[in-house]
């Protein structure tokens, strides 16, 4: 818990650099552009792969419930953003998502599936809002949304696949390696906040 508090404190120190303009991923229309939006931002990639690693560390029902919660709440955030409804601290929420989710994975502590799902769902709203707010008015919302949902699901699967694959390869030390990966995602989030990455 002290490590998580220290990591969050470090993130808040880096807060002034978190006012990054989230736009600039290029033209955003159709499935392909929706697909490229999460992949084109390091902040999104770190968070979404961290969700998969977190789900793998928790195991059991969390393997499905945690990523599905992220995707579902991201869709809610998308609708909010696409309708022009302002949401405070979107960029900060996106930047902190990999810090908090990565730190939760790194802790390796057991967490109820509902709590883990709520944690990732909270941050997913910010990611979805950014996708929705940056969608041009003339774009097919459904195609664009299907694109970023597909990319997000693949990033989650990459995290789950890497963590479970390593566990199968090295056995009992696999969970420890997945926790270390969670810590790396948290540090990556700090790096994004601080402008180092």
Secondary structure, 3 states (H helix, E strand, C coil): CHHHHHHHHHHHHHHHHHCCCCCCCCCCCHHHHHHHHHHCCHHHHHHHHHHHHHHHHHCCCHHHHHHHHHHHHHHHHHHHHHCCCCCCCHHHHHHHHHHHHHHHHHHCCCCCHHHHHHHHHHHHHHHHHHHHHCCCCCCCHHHHHHHHHHHHHHHHHHHHHHHHHHHHHHHHHHHHHHHHHHHHHHHHHHHHHHCCC
